[in-house]
Amino acid sequence: MLWIRIDFVEVMFMENRLIQAGRRVLQLETHLEMHSNREIFIENCRRILEYNDIRIVLQTTDLVLEIWGSELQTDSRSPESLRIHGKIQSITLTPKGARNGTASAGRV
């Protein structure tokens, strides 16, 4: 008789991998491409929350991106992709729903 033992941690790991694979296939994940400090290409951008020449705040599927710099401009290639040009000084990535310091943010 063959016994198969699957731990709860293994099941959670497999479930997480399946969810992530599904998100990639459905193109729900945010994709960032940065070219030096002059240009950023963002896929799966849901909406622009704030826009001026020194700060742009974007909402993606699961993140809020805050981009600081100077002479910032946007160029949209499709409804869900955005290209930002200018002198980029910093990018802050915050999980959606965790703004105003309620969660840790990754600073690039």
C-alpha positions in Angstrom: 0.0 0.0 0.0 1.3 3.4 -0.9 0.8 6.4 1.4 1.1 9.9 0.1 1.7 12.6 2.7 1.2 16.2 1.7 1.9 18.9 4.2 -0.2 22.0 4.6 2.8 24.1 3.7 3.3 22.2 0.5 -0.4 22.6 -0.5 -0.1 26.4 0.2 3.1 26.6 -1.8 1.4 24.8 -4.8 -1.7 26.9 -4.5 0.4 30.1 -4.6 2.4 28.9 -7.6 -0.9 28.1 -9.5 -2.3 31.6 -8.6 0.9 33.3 -9.8 0.9 31.2 -13.0 -2.7 32.2 -13.7 -2.0 35.8 -13.1 0.9 35.7 -15.6 -1.2 33.9 -18.2 -4.1 36.4 -17.8 -1.5 39.2 -17.8 -2.8 40.7 -14.5 0.7 41.3 -13.0 2.3 44.6 -13.2 5.3 44.7 -15.6 7.9 47.5 -15.2 10.7 48.2 -17.6 13.1 51.0 -16.8 15.6 52.5 -19.2 18.2 54.4 -17.3 16.7 57.2 -15.3 15.0 58.7 -18.4 12.1 56.3 -19.1 9.8 53.7 -17.5 7.3 51.5 -19.4 4.5 50.1 -17.3 2.0 47.4 -18.3 -1.3 46.7 -16.6 -1.7 50.3 -15.4 -5.3 50.7 -14.2 -5.5 54.5 -13.7 -3.5 57.7 -13.1 -4.2 58.9 -9.6 -2.1 62.0 -9.7 -0.1 63.7 -12.5 2.2 66.7 -12.7 5.7 67.4 -14.0 7.5 66.3 -10.7 5.2 63.5 -9.4 3.1 60.8 -11.0 1.0 58.3 -9.0 -0.4 55.3 -10.8 -2.7 52.4 -9.7 -1.9 49.0 -11.2 -3.6 45.7 -10.5 -2.0 45.2 -7.1 0.4 48.2 -6.6 0.4 51.9 -6.3 3.5 53.4 -8.0 4.7 56.9 -7.0 7.3 58.3 -9.4 9.2 61.4 -8.5 11.4 63.4 -10.8 11.4 66.5 -13.1 10.0 67.2 -16.5 7.8 64.1 -16.2 5.5 63.3 -19.2 3.4 60.4 -20.1 2.7 58.6 -23.4 0.0 56.0 -23.7 0.5 53.2 -26.3 -2.6 51.2 -25.3 -5.4 51.6 -22.7 -3.4 49.6 -20.1 0.2 50.5 -20.8 2.0 53.8 -20.1 5.4 55.2 -20.9 6.8 57.9 -18.6 9.6 60.1 -19.8 11.7 62.7 -17.9 14.4 62.8 -15.2 13.3 60.0 -12.8 14.7 60.4 -9.3 12.7 57.7 -7.3 10.0 55.1 -7.5 8.0 53.9 -4.6 6.0 50.7 -4.8 3.2 50.2 -2.3 0.7 47.3 -2.1 -2.8 48.5 -3.2 -4.9 49.6 -0.3 -1.9 50.2 1.9 -1.2 53.9 1.3 -0.3 56.6 3.8 2.2 54.5 5.7 0.0 51.6 6.8 2.2 49.1 5.1 5.9 48.8 4.2 6.8 50.2 0.8 9.7 49.2 -1.4 11.7 52.1 -2.6 13.7 51.8 -5.8 
